[in-house]
C-alpha cells in the first residue's frame, strides 16, 4: 500500500513548516471539497469502470503483434503518461519488440532520423489528440500518412486513432478512412487521460498489464472518495501544498528515488503546471496563482540541485517518492579492504546506500527548515503506478478547490495558438 | 555566431521587464566585474589552452576503438555535460559503436540491467570524480572492478580514470593499479568541467570533434573577456537575470526549441542551482539567495508548462534557445486539400511551424508581461555547443559577482554527506 509521511513538516519552524493545528482546521472539510469536485462532472476518477475499452484495447494489441515498431504521435497529455509508462516498465538498456517510440515534438530532425529505422510495412502509428485538432500531431499524421500511401500500404492497417468520441477533425478522418479509433471520454482532459486508451493502448503494446494499472487506480480512487481526512491521501497532499503556498512555497519539487520513476516527474509537471497555473479564480478575479513544478531525481540530483534546496530561498516543498523494494539486492564489494576511508561502503547493498542517502537528504533539508514529505511505494509495479497516477490527479482536483480555480481548463495557451495561425496565413 | 536578443524585455511593463536606463547603469562596470572574477583564479575560461590533454585524449580514444561499450561512471558534474554531448550529437533512434552509457545513479536496477548487455571483454569503464572520493562513483567502480577481476581481465585495460591531478583516493588507486588517468585541472570545479577530459574523453568515443568544441569555447571566452558591454554576452545574460531577480523573477526557465538540446537544460540546471543557491554572501551574511532552474522544451512543453508561464505568478525569466538551421527541410504535405481547417499547415516545413510557434509563444509571453530572451544559434554543431557551454559558465561567474557570493563552492551538500556516513556506521 502506498503511504504518505509528512511528519518532517512538524520538525520545521512554523514559518516554513506546518503545525498539527493548521491541518486540524481542515480535517472536517473533506466532505465539502469532495462534494464540490463531484459537481464538476470530471471523469478521471472513474476510468476503471470503462471495462469495455480495456478488452478492445487488449484485443487490438494482440491482433497487431506482428508490427515491429509502434509510433505514438501526440504531445503534452497525449504523450507524457505514455512516456512515463514506457520508462517505468522498460529495461534500461534494451528495447523490447515491438519497439514503442513516442514522438512528442515537431523538430525536423525527428522526422529525418526516425525514417532511418522504420520499415513502414511493419509500423503502426497511434495518433493521439483529444481535440482531434492539435496542429503538431496532425502535421505528424499528414507526414506519415503520405509515406504510407507512397508505399502503397493501407492507412487502416497502419494507423489507429485516439480522440474525442464524436468531435474534431481526426474523428471525421477516422470515418472517411475507416480507421480504428478509441475514444478519450469527453469528461477526461488530456493531462488526466493516462489511464484511458491514451496511455493504455501504447502500454498494451509494451507488455504492461493494463488491468492492474486500473486496479491500482481504483484503489486510490476509493481513498480519494473517502470522507475521512486520515484515509484521504490526495486531500492530505493537496492541503499541504496549499498551506505551504500561503507561506511562500510556490515551487513543488517532485523527486523520485528510483531511476525508472524519473519520467513520472515529467507527467506530474504538466499536471501541476497546467491545472493550477491560473490568472483568474472561479469568481473571475485576477489572482495569477500557480505552483511551479520542478523535476528532480535521487540520488543523482543531490549532486545538482540539492545545494539550492538546502541553502537557497525558502520557496520549495519537496515531494520524495521512495521505493521500498527494488527486487534483487546488489552488494558493493569490499575490493580494497586496506583503504580505511571507504570502509563505510563495505558490503552494504546499493539499495541500502540509496535509501540511506535519501534519509540523510531528508534530514538535512528538515534541519535547514525546508519542508519535505515522502510518498512510500512498496515496489514499482503496475498496480502501484496506477495508484500513483490517481493519487496525484485527485490531489490536483482538491488543489483546484483550495485555490478556488478551475483545475481542468488551460485558457493561457490560446493566445499562442491564435498567433501561430495568424503568422502562418 | 551566437547572438542574444533581449528586446522583448523593453516591451514589458517596467515592473516585470527592464528599461534601457536600468541596463545603462551597469554598462561601464564590465571591467570591474571582470577584474574580480580574474582574481578568483578559476580555470573554466582557459580550457582551450590545455592542448596537450586533447592530443592524449584523441590518441587514447583511437587506441581503444576495439571496445563495443564505453561506460561512464560519474554523477552530477561528472555526468551532465557528457549526457548533453551525447544527446546533442547522437542519432535520436540509433546507437553508434562504441555505445556510450552514462551511469549517474546507484539505483540497483541499473546494475542488474546493464549486465544484460555488456560483454566485459569489450567494455571500457571511464571513472569520473573530481575529488576522487565520491561515494556513489567509487561504489560503482568497486562493483565493476570486481566483475573485471572475476572475468580474469586486466583492470588497466578496462578502466580509465578522470580525477584530480594529485589528490584523492582514485588518484592513489590509479598509481597502485597502473591505470591511465586524465586530470581535471585543480582550478576547474565539477560543474564547470565539461570541456576538460571529463566531457572530452567520452565525447571522443562518441565521434565528436573535440577540437571544434574548444574552438567554439575559446571564441566565447574572448567575448567574456571583452570589457565592452555590447560585446559581452555572458555579462548581458547575467545582468538581466540579476536585475529581474530584484523584481521577483527567482525562476529561470531554460527552454531550447531543439530536441537535441534538451539535455543542455539539465546541464545548465546544475550550473545555476549549485553556483547561485547560497546561504551566505562573501561577507558571511545570511542571504539565502538562489535562482531555481526549470528545464523546458519547445514546442513540447507549450503543451505542458506554458499555461503556467503565461498565467501564473510573475516569478520567471524564460531563456529560449533557438536553432536557425536544422539541415534538411521537411515539408508537411497537404494530404487532405478539402479540409479547410488545416490549410494553414499546407506545404510549410516542420522547421517553419516550429519557429513560428516559438515566435508566437514569445509574443504571447511578452503580451502577458512575462520576461523572455532568446539566444540564437545558427546550427547545432560542435563549435556552437562549445560556445554555448562557455556562454553560460561565464554568465554564472558574473552572476556570482552581482549577488556577491562564491559561485564556485557547494557547502550546502556537506551535511547530507556527513549524515549518510554516520547512518552507515
HADDOCK unambig.tbl for C-alpha pairs under 7 A between the chains (distance, minus, plus):
assign (segid A and resid 75 and name CA) (segid B and resid 300 and name CA) 6.22 0.50 0.50
assign (segid A and resid 75 and name CA) (segid B and resid 303 and name CA) 6.74 0.50 0.50
assign (segid A and resid 76 and name CA) (segid B and resid 300 and name CA) 6.43 0.50 0.50
assign (segid A and resid 76 and name CA) (segid B and resid 301 and name CA) 6.82 0.50 0.50
assign (segid A and resid 76 and name CA) (segid B and resid 303 and name CA) 4.65 0.50 0.50
assign (segid A and resid 76 and name CA) (segid B and resid 304 and name CA) 5.48 0.50 0.50
assign (segid A and resid 91 and name CA) (segid B and resid 113 and name CA) 6.77 0.50 0.50
assign (segid A and resid 92 and name CA) (segid B and resid 113 and name CA) 6.48 0.50 0.50
assign (segid A and resid 93 and name CA) (segid B and resid 113 and name CA) 6.85 0.50 0.50
assign (segid A and resid 93 and name CA) (segid B and resid 114 and name CA) 6.40 0.50 0.50
assign (segid A and resid 104 and name CA) (segid B and resid 300 and name CA) 6.13 0.50 0.50
assign (segid A and resid 105 and name CA) (segid B and resid 299 and name CA) 6.16 0.50 0.50
assign (segid A and resid 105 and name CA) (segid B and resid 300 and name CA) 5.34 0.50 0.50
assign (segid A and resid 106 and name CA) (segid B and resid 350 and name CA) 6.15 0.50 0.50
assign (segid A and resid 106 and name CA) (segid B and resid 354 and name CA) 6.50 0.50 0.50
assign (segid A and resid 107 and name CA) (segid B and resid 258 and name CA) 6.20 0.50 0.50
assign (segid A and resid 107 and name CA) (segid B and resid 259 and name CA) 6.21 0.50 0.50
assign (segid A and resid 107 and name CA) (segid B and resid 350 and name CA) 6.73 0.50 0.50
assign (segid A and resid 107 and name CA) (segid B and resid 351 and name CA) 6.70 0.50 0.50
assign (segid A and resid 107 and name CA) (segid B and resid 354 and name CA) 6.77 0.50 0.50
assign (segid A and resid 108 and name CA) (segid B and resid 326 and name CA) 6.72 0.50 0.50
assign (segid A and resid 108 and name CA) (segid B and resid 330 and name CA) 6.39 0.50 0.50
assign (segid A and resid 108 and name CA) (segid B and resid 350 and name CA) 5.70 0.50 0.50
assign (segid A and resid 108 and name CA) (segid B and resid 351 and name CA) 5.98 0.50 0.50
assign (segid A and resid 109 and name CA) (segid B and resid 326 and name CA) 6.91 0.50 0.50
assign (segid A and resid 110 and name CA) (segid B and resid 92 and name CA) 7.00 0.50 0.50
assign (segid A and resid 113 and name CA) (segid B and resid 91 and name CA) 6.77 0.50 0.50
assign (segid A and resid 113 and name CA) (segid B and resid 92 and name CA) 6.48 0.50 0.50
assign (segid A and resid 113 and name CA) (segid B and resid 93 and name CA) 6.85 0.50 0.50
assign (segid A and resid 114 and name CA) (segid B and resid 93 and name CA) 6.39 0.50 0.50
assign (segid A and resid 139 and name CA) (segid B and resid 332 and name CA) 6.00 0.50 0.50
assign (segid A and resid 142 and name CA) (segid B and resid 332 and name CA) 6.70 0.50 0.50
assign (segid A and resid 142 and name CA) (segid B and resid 333 and name CA) 6.15 0.50 0.50
assign (segid A and resid 142 and name CA) (segid B and resid 335 and name CA) 6.15 0.50 0.50
assign (segid A and resid 143 and name CA) (segid B and resid 332 and name CA) 5.78 0.50 0.50
assign (segid A and resid 143 and name CA) (segid B and resid 333 and name CA) 5.98 0.50 0.50
assign (segid A and resid 146 and name CA) (segid B and resid 335 and name CA) 6.77 0.50 0.50
assign (segid A and resid 258 and name CA) (segid B and resid 107 and name CA) 6.21 0.50 0.50
assign (segid A and resid 259 and name CA) (segid B and resid 107 and name CA) 6.21 0.50 0.50
assign (segid A and resid 270 and name CA) (segid B and resid 304 and name CA) 4.41 0.50 0.50
assign (segid A and resid 270 and name CA) (segid B and resid 305 and name CA) 5.98 0.50 0.50
assign (segid A and resid 273 and name CA) (segid B and resid 304 and name CA) 6.92 0.50 0.50
assign (segid A and resid 273 and name CA) (segid B and resid 305 and name CA) 5.56 0.50 0.50
assign (segid A and resid 273 and name CA) (segid B and resid 307 and name CA) 6.94 0.50 0.50
assign (segid A and resid 273 and name CA) (segid B and resid 308 and name CA) 5.30 0.50 0.50
assign (segid A and resid 274 and name CA) (segid B and resid 304 and name CA) 6.23 0.50 0.50
assign (segid A and resid 274 and name CA) (segid B and resid 305 and name CA) 6.25 0.50 0.50
assign (segid A and resid 274 and name CA) (segid B and resid 307 and name CA) 5.30 0.50 0.50
assign (segid A and resid 274 and name CA) (segid B and resid 308 and name CA) 5.88 0.50 0.50
assign (segid A and resid 277 and name CA) (segid B and resid 307 and name CA) 6.30 0.50 0.50
assign (segid A and resid 277 and name CA) (segid B and resid 308 and name CA) 4.23 0.50 0.50
assign (segid A and resid 277 and name CA) (segid B and resid 311 and name CA) 6.01 0.50 0.50
assign (segid A and resid 277 and name CA) (segid B and resid 312 and name CA) 4.55 0.50 0.50
assign (segid A and resid 278 and name CA) (segid B and resid 308 and name CA) 6.74 0.50 0.50
assign (segid A and resid 278 and name CA) (segid B and resid 311 and name CA) 5.11 0.50 0.50
assign (segid A and resid 278 and name CA) (segid B and resid 312 and name CA) 5.32 0.50 0.50
assign (segid A and resid 279 and name CA) (segid B and resid 311 and name CA) 4.69 0.50 0.50
assign (segid A and resid 279 and name CA) (segid B and resid 312 and name CA) 6.03 0.50 0.50
assign (segid A and resid 288 and name CA) (segid B and resid 311 and name CA) 5.75 0.50 0.50
assign (segid A and resid 288 and name CA) (segid B and resid 312 and name CA) 4.58 0.50 0.50
assign (segid A and resid 288 and name CA) (segid B and resid 313 and name CA) 5.09 0.50 0.50
assign (segid A and resid 289 and name CA) (segid B and resid 312 and name CA) 4.89 0.50 0.50
assign (segid A and resid 289 and name CA) (segid B and resid 313 and name CA) 5.50 0.50 0.50
assign (segid A and resid 290 and name CA) (segid B and resid 308 and name CA) 6.52 0.50 0.50
assign (segid A and resid 290 and name CA) (segid B and resid 312 and name CA) 4.78 0.50 0.50
assign (segid A and resid 290 and name CA) (segid B and resid 313 and name CA) 6.01 0.50 0.50
assign (segid A and resid 294 and name CA) (segid B and resid 294 and name CA) 6.29 0.50 0.50
assign (segid A and resid 299 and name CA) (segid B and resid 105 and name CA) 6.17 0.50 0.50
assign (segid A and resid 300 and name CA) (segid B and resid 75 and name CA) 6.23 0.50 0.50
assign (segid A and resid 300 and name CA) (segid B and resid 76 and name CA) 6.43 0.50 0.50
assign (segid A and resid 300 and name CA) (segid B and resid 104 and name CA) 6.13 0.50 0.50
assign (segid A and resid 300 and name CA) (segid B and resid 105 and name CA) 5.35 0.50 0.50
assign (segid A and resid 301 and name CA) (segid B and resid 76 and name CA) 6.82 0.50 0.50
assign (segid A and resid 303 and name CA) (segid B and resid 75 and name CA) 6.74 0.50 0.50
assign (segid A and resid 303 and name CA) (segid B and resid 76 and name CA) 4.64 0.50 0.50
assign (segid A and resid 304 and name CA) (segid B and resid 76 and name CA) 5.49 0.50 0.50
assign (segid A and resid 304 and name CA) (segid B and resid 270 and name CA) 4.41 0.50 0.50
assign (segid A and resid 304 and name CA) (segid B and resid 273 and name CA) 6.93 0.50 0.50
assign (segid A and resid 304 and name CA) (segid B and resid 274 and name CA) 6.24 0.50 0.50
assign (segid A and resid 305 and name CA) (segid B and resid 270 and name CA) 5.97 0.50 0.50
assign (segid A and resid 305 and name CA) (segid B and resid 273 and name CA) 5.55 0.50 0.50
assign (segid A and resid 305 and name CA) (segid B and resid 274 and name CA) 6.25 0.50 0.50
assign (segid A and resid 306 and name CA) (segid B and resid 413 and name CA) 6.53 0.50 0.50
assign (segid A and resid 307 and name CA) (segid B and resid 273 and name CA) 6.94 0.50 0.50
assign (segid A and resid 307 and name CA) (segid B and resid 274 and name CA) 5.32 0.50 0.50
assign (segid A and resid 307 and name CA) (segid B and resid 277 and name CA) 6.31 0.50 0.50
assign (segid A and resid 307 and name CA) (segid B and resid 410 and name CA) 6.14 0.50 0.50
assign (segid A and resid 307 and name CA) (segid B and resid 412 and name CA) 4.76 0.50 0.50
assign (segid A and resid 307 and name CA) (segid B and resid 413 and name CA) 5.48 0.50 0.50
assign (segid A and resid 308 and name CA) (segid B and resid 273 and name CA) 5.30 0.50 0.50
assign (segid A and resid 308 and name CA) (segid B and resid 274 and name CA) 5.88 0.50 0.50
assign (segid A and resid 308 and name CA) (segid B and resid 277 and name CA) 4.23 0.50 0.50
assign (segid A and resid 308 and name CA) (segid B and resid 278 and name CA) 6.73 0.50 0.50
assign (segid A and resid 308 and name CA) (segid B and resid 290 and name CA) 6.53 0.50 0.50
assign (segid A and resid 310 and name CA) (segid B and resid 412 and name CA) 5.81 0.50 0.50
assign (segid A and resid 311 and name CA) (segid B and resid 277 and name CA) 6.03 0.50 0.50
assign (segid A and resid 311 and name CA) (segid B and resid 278 and name CA) 5.11 0.50 0.50
assign (segid A and resid 311 and name CA) (segid B and resid 279 and name CA) 4.70 0.50 0.50
assign (segid A and resid 311 and name CA) (segid B and resid 288 and name CA) 5.76 0.50 0.50
assign (segid A and resid 311 and name CA) (segid B and resid 412 and name CA) 5.97 0.50 0.50
assign (segid A and resid 312 and name CA) (segid B and resid 277 and name CA) 4.55 0.50 0.50
assign (segid A and resid 312 and name CA) (segid B and resid 278 and name CA) 5.31 0.50 0.50
assign (segid A and resid 312 and name CA) (segid B and resid 279 and name CA) 6.04 0.50 0.50
assign (segid A and resid 312 and name CA) (segid B and resid 288 and name CA) 4.60 0.50 0.50
assign (segid A and resid 312 and name CA) (segid B and resid 289 and name CA) 4.90 0.50 0.50
assign (segid A and resid 312 and name CA) (segid B and resid 290 and name CA) 4.77 0.50 0.50
assign (segid A and resid 313 and name CA) (segid B and resid 288 and name CA) 5.10 0.50 0.50
assign (segid A and resid 313 and name CA) (segid B and resid 289 and name CA) 5.51 0.50 0.50
assign (segid A and resid 313 and name CA) (segid B and resid 290 and name CA) 6.00 0.50 0.50
assign (segid A and resid 326 and name CA) (segid B and resid 108 and name CA) 6.72 0.50 0.50
assign (segid A and resid 326 and name CA) (segid B and resid 109 and name CA) 6.91 0.50 0.50
assign (segid A and resid 330 and name CA) (segid B and resid 108 and name CA) 6.38 0.50 0.50
assign (segid A and resid 332 and name CA) (segid B and resid 139 and name CA) 6.00 0.50 0.50
assign (segid A and resid 332 and name CA) (segid B and resid 142 and name CA) 6.70 0.50 0.50
assign (segid A and resid 332 and name CA) (segid B and resid 143 and name CA) 5.79 0.50 0.50
assign (segid A and resid 333 and name CA) (segid B and resid 142 and name CA) 6.17 0.50 0.50
assign (segid A and resid 333 and name CA) (segid B and resid 143 and name CA) 5.99 0.50 0.50
assign (segid A and resid 335 and name CA) (segid B and resid 142 and name CA) 6.14 0.50 0.50
assign (segid A and resid 335 and name CA) (segid B and resid 146 and name CA) 6.77 0.50 0.50
assign (segid A and resid 344 and name CA) (segid B and resid 421 and name CA) 6.67 0.50 0.50
assign (segid A and resid 344 and name CA) (segid B and resid 424 and name CA) 6.17 0.50 0.50
assign (segid A and resid 344 and name CA) (segid B and resid 425 and name CA) 6.09 0.50 0.50
assign (segid A and resid 350 and name CA) (segid B and resid 106 and name CA) 6.13 0.50 0.50
assign (segid A and resid 350 and name CA) (segid B and resid 107 and name CA) 6.72 0.50 0.50
assign (segid A and resid 350 and name CA) (segid B and resid 108 and name CA) 5.71 0.50 0.50
assign (segid A and resid 351 and name CA) (segid B and resid 107 and name CA) 6.69 0.50 0.50
assign (segid A and resid 351 and name CA) (segid B and resid 108 and name CA) 5.99 0.50 0.50
assign (segid A and resid 354 and name CA) (segid B and resid 106 and name CA) 6.51 0.50 0.50
assign (segid A and resid 354 and name CA) (segid B and resid 107 and name CA) 6.78 0.50 0.50
assign (segid A and resid 356 and name CA) (segid B and resid 420 and name CA) 5.99 0.50 0.50
assign (segid A and resid 356 and name CA) (segid B and resid 423 and name CA) 6.97 0.50 0.50
assign (segid A and resid 357 and name CA) (segid B and resid 420 and name CA) 5.51 0.50 0.50
assign (segid A and resid 360 and name CA) (segid B and resid 416 and name CA) 5.11 0.50 0.50
assign (segid A and resid 360 and name CA) (segid B and resid 419 and name CA) 5.29 0.50 0.50
assign (segid A and resid 360 and name CA) (segid B and resid 420 and name CA) 5.40 0.50 0.50
assign (segid A and resid 361 and name CA) (segid B and resid 416 and name CA) 5.11 0.50 0.50
assign (segid A and resid 364 and name CA) (segid B and resid 415 and name CA) 6.06 0.50 0.50
assign (segid A and resid 364 and name CA) (segid B and resid 416 and name CA) 5.56 0.50 0.50
assign (segid A and resid 410 and name CA) (segid B and resid 307 and name CA) 6.14 0.50 0.50
assign (segid A and resid 412 and name CA) (segid B and resid 307 and name CA) 4.76 0.50 0.50
assign (segid A and resid 412 and name CA) (segid B and resid 310 and name CA) 5.81 0.50 0.50
assign (segid A and resid 412 and name CA) (segid B and resid 311 and name CA) 5.96 0.50 0.50
assign (segid A and resid 413 and name CA) (segid B and resid 306 and name CA) 6.52 0.50 0.50
assign (segid A and resid 413 and name CA) (segid B and resid 307 and name CA) 5.49 0.50 0.50
assign (segid A and resid 415 and name CA) (segid B and resid 364 and name CA) 6.05 0.50 0.50
assign (segid A and resid 416 and name CA) (segid B and resid 360 and name CA) 5.11 0.50 0.50
assign (segid A and resid 416 and name CA) (segid B and resid 361 and name CA) 5.11 0.50 0.50
assign (segid A and resid 416 and name CA) (segid B and resid 364 and name CA) 5.57 0.50 0.50
assign (segid A and resid 419 and name CA) (segid B and resid 360 and name CA) 5.29 0.50 0.50
assign (segid A and resid 420 and name CA) (segid B and resid 356 and name CA) 5.99 0.50 0.50
assign (segid A and resid 420 and name CA) (segid B and resid 357 and name CA) 5.51 0.50 0.50
assign (segid A and resid 420 and name CA) (segid B and resid 360 and name CA) 5.40 0.50 0.50
assign (segid A and resid 421 and name CA) (segid B and resid 344 and name CA) 6.65 0.50 0.50
assign (segid A and resid 423 and name CA) (segid B and resid 356 and name CA) 6.98 0.50 0.50
assign (segid A and resid 424 and name CA) (segid B and resid 344 and name CA) 6.15 0.50 0.50
assign (segid A and resid 425 and name CA) (segid B and resid 344 and name CA) 6.05 0.50 0.50
